[in-house]
């Protein structure tokens, strides 16, 4: 649907919107206020309906203070703010010149790959910290809370596309290495989500002894790094633990961080 919209849109800029989110009344006027030819990508802050947006405020304060566009992209990537297209304004001319479209073969992560591919073409990235978009996270029946089989193989495809986008770009090798290390860090962090996905099937957590074979296979999907460098100490630690096959640690963290939330969602759904 988004690709059809891009193909038929006659305007100079492309913006996207997710259901059931909404925009503030000054959404378009605020974007028009930033209507300058030299701004390749505009990223704007947002509020969160149903949760605290303090973390969003802190992330955007840091991104806005950084004036170098490449450094801004590093922050957008490491803070996962590059993932979603709905708080960004794209230039249609760049999208069409670079033949950018959402990858229809991906079941997840197509938003992330589109935004990343676009950002790699940008000489300038501007930030607007005014909250003109509201993300609604109150829906307990959203796609992210449903059981997704083979999530680990889907994640692998998502990040392989992302790493190839960076490798094939025209940026300097030093910059490629920085971005690739961040990509690999984001990639390996998803091992927890993939292990915890099994917790959605039952109100009781998975049993490690019972599911150790499945957990091992999940962890092995993330065994091959996308970068030979580390972006921080946590990244290095996770890679070392995976190399040493410390799979129970990944299981324990997945249960403590995500498993309890999934049990809560199951309780809300059943009620």
C-alpha positions in Angstrom: 0.0 0.0 0.0 2.8 2.4 0.8 4.6 1.6 -2.5 1.4 2.3 -4.4 1.1 5.6 -2.5 4.7 6.6 -3.4 4.1 5.6 -7.1 1.0 7.8 -7.3 1.9 10.8 -5.1 2.3 14.0 -7.1 3.7 16.1 -4.2 7.2 17.3 -3.5 7.4 15.5 -0.2 6.3 12.1 1.2 5.0 11.6 4.8 3.5 8.5 6.2 0.9 7.7 8.9 0.2 4.6 11.0 -3.2 3.6 12.3 -4.4 4.4 15.0 -1.9 7.3 15.5 -2.9 10.9 14.9 -1.2 14.2 14.1 -1.6 17.6 15.8 -3.5 20.4 14.1 -0.3 22.2 13.1 1.3 19.1 11.6 1.4 20.3 8.0 2.1 24.0 8.8 5.0 22.9 11.0 6.5 20.8 8.2 5.9 23.6 5.7 7.8 25.9 8.0 10.8 23.7 7.5 10.4 23.6 3.7 13.9 24.3 2.5 15.6 22.7 -0.5 18.7 21.7 1.3 16.9 19.5 3.9 17.1 16.0 2.5 15.4 14.4 5.6 13.4 15.9 8.4 12.9 13.9 11.5 10.4 15.2 14.1 9.7 14.3 17.7 6.5 12.7 18.8 4.3 12.0 21.8 3.3 8.6 23.1 -0.3 7.9 24.0 -0.5 5.2 26.6 3.1 5.4 27.9 5.7 7.9 29.1 7.5 9.8 26.4 10.4 10.9 28.6 12.8 8.7 26.8 11.7 10.1 23.5 12.4 13.6 24.8 15.9 12.7 25.9 16.8 11.0 22.6 15.6 13.9 20.5 17.3 16.5 22.7 20.6 14.7 22.1 19.9 14.3 18.4 18.9 18.0 18.0 22.1 19.2 19.7 24.3 17.2 17.3 24.7 19.4 14.2 26.7 17.0 12.0 24.3 14.9 9.8 26.4 11.8 9.9 26.6 11.9 13.7 22.9 12.5 13.7 22.4 9.4 11.7 24.5 7.5 14.1 22.3 8.6 17.0 19.1 7.9 15.0 20.4 4.4 14.3 21.7 3.6 17.8 18.5 5.0 19.4 16.3 3.0 17.0 14.7 6.3 15.8 15.5 5.4 12.2 13.2 2.4 12.4 9.8 4.0 11.8 8.8 6.2 8.8 5.9 8.0 10.4 8.0 10.8 12.1 9.9 11.7 9.0 9.5 13.8 5.9 11.1 12.4 2.7 11.8 14.1 -0.6 10.0 12.3 -3.4 12.8 13.2 -5.9 15.4 11.2 -3.8 13.0 8.3 -3.4 12.5 8.1 -7.1 16.1 8.8 -8.2 17.4 6.0 -6.0 14.5 3.7 -6.8 13.6 3.3 -3.1 10.6 1.3 -2.2 9.4 -0.8 0.8 10.7 -4.4 0.5 7.5 -6.4 0.0 9.2 -9.8 0.6 10.0 -8.8 4.2 7.3 -9.7 6.8 8.8 -7.3 9.3 11.5 -4.6 9.2 10.5 -3.1 5.8 10.0 0.3 7.5 13.5 0.2 9.0 15.1 -0.8 5.7 13.3 1.9 3.7 14.3 4.6 6.2 17.9 3.4 6.4 18.3 3.2 2.6 16.9 6.8 2.3 19.1 8.2 5.1 22.2 6.8 3.4 21.5 9.1 0.5 21.1 12.2 2.6 23.6 15.0 2.8 21.6 16.8 5.5 19.3 15.6 8.3 17.3 18.1 10.2 15.5 17.6 13.4 12.3 19.2 14.8 11.8 18.6 18.5 8.2 19.8 18.4 5.7 17.0 19.0 3.4 17.1 16.0 2.7 13.3 15.8 1.2 11.1 18.5 2.0 7.4 18.6 -0.8 5.3 20.1 0.5 2.2 22.0 -2.7 1.5 23.9 -3.8 -1.4 21.5 -3.0 -4.7 23.3 -4.0 -6.6 20.2 -1.3 -5.0 18.0 0.8 -7.1 15.6 3.9 -6.8 17.9 2.0 -8.6 20.7 0.8 -11.5 18.6 2.9 -14.7 18.2 5.2 -14.6 15.3 6.6 -17.9 14.2 10.1 -18.0 12.7 10.8 -14.5 14.0 14.5 -15.3 14.2 14.8 -16.0 10.5 12.8 -12.9 9.7 15.1 -10.8 11.8 18.1 -12.3 10.1 16.8 -11.2 6.7 15.9 -7.7 7.9 19.5 -7.0 9.2 21.2 -8.7 6.2 19.3 -6.2 4.0 20.4 -3.4 6.2 24.1 -4.4 6.3 24.1 -4.7 2.5 22.5 -1.2 2.2 25.4 0.2 4.2 28.1 -1.8 2.4 26.9 -0.8 -1.1 26.6 2.9 -0.2 29.0 5.6 -1.3 30.0 6.8 2.2 33.6 6.4 3.5 34.8 3.1 4.7 35.3 4.4 8.2 31.7 5.5 8.4 30.5 2.2 7.0 32.3 0.4 9.8 30.7 2.6 12.4 27.2 2.0 11.0 27.8 -1.7 10.6 28.9 -2.1 14.2 25.7 -0.3 15.3 23.6 -2.5 13.0 25.2 -5.7 14.4 24.5 -4.4 18.0 20.8 -3.9 17.2 20.8 -7.3 15.4 22.1 -9.3 18.3 19.8 -7.6 20.8 16.9 -9.1 19.0 17.9 -12.6 20.2 16.0 -11.8 23.4 12.8 -10.9 21.5 13.1 -14.1 19.5 13.6 -16.3 22.5 10.7 -14.5 24.4 8.4 -14.9 21.4 7.7 -18.5 22.7 6.4 -17.0 25.9 3.4 -15.6 24.0 2.0 -19.1 23.5 1.2 -19.7 27.2 0.6 -17.8 30.3 3.4 -19.8 31.9 7.0 -19.2 30.7 8.8 -21.7 28.6 11.0 -24.2 30.4 14.7 -24.0 29.6 15.3 -27.7 29.9 12.3 -28.5 27.8 13.0 -25.9 25.1 16.8 -25.8 25.2 17.1 -27.2 21.6 14.8 -24.5 20.3 16.6 -21.8 22.2 19.9 -23.1 20.9 18.7 -22.9 17.3 17.4 -19.4 17.9 20.7 -18.2 19.3 22.6 -19.8 16.4 20.7 -17.7 13.9 22.5 -14.7 15.4 26.0 -16.4 15.6 27.5 -14.8 12.5 28.3 -11.1 13.1 27.5 -8.4 10.6 30.6 -6.4 11.7 34.0 -7.2 13.1 34.0 -4.3 15.5 32.0 -3.4 18.6 30.1 -0.2 19.1 30.1 -0.5 23.0 31.0 -2.8 25.8 27.5 -4.4 25.9 27.8 -5.3 22.3 31.1 -6.9 22.9 29.8 -8.8 25.9 26.8 -10.2 24.0 28.9 -11.4 21.1 31.4 -13.1 23.5 28.5 -14.8 25.4 27.1 -16.0 22.1 30.5 -17.3 20.9 30.8 -19.3 24.2 27.3 -20.7 23.7 26.0 -19.3 27.0 22.5 -19.7 25.8 20.9 -20.0 29.3 21.9 -16.4 30.0 20.1 -15.2 26.9 17.0 -17.2 28.0 17.1 -15.8 31.6 17.4 -12.2 30.4 14.6 -12.7 27.8 12.3 -14.0 30.5 13.0 -11.3 33.1 12.8 -8.4 30.6 10.1 -9.6 28.1 8.5 -12.7 29.4 6.7 -11.0 32.3 5.2 -8.4 29.9 3.9 -11.1 27.6 2.2 -12.8 30.5 0.5 -9.5 31.3 -0.7 -9.1 27.7 -2.1 -12.6 27.7 -4.0 -11.8 30.9 -5.4 -8.6 29.3 -6.4 -10.5 26.2 -8.2 -13.3 28.1 -10.1 -10.8 30.2 
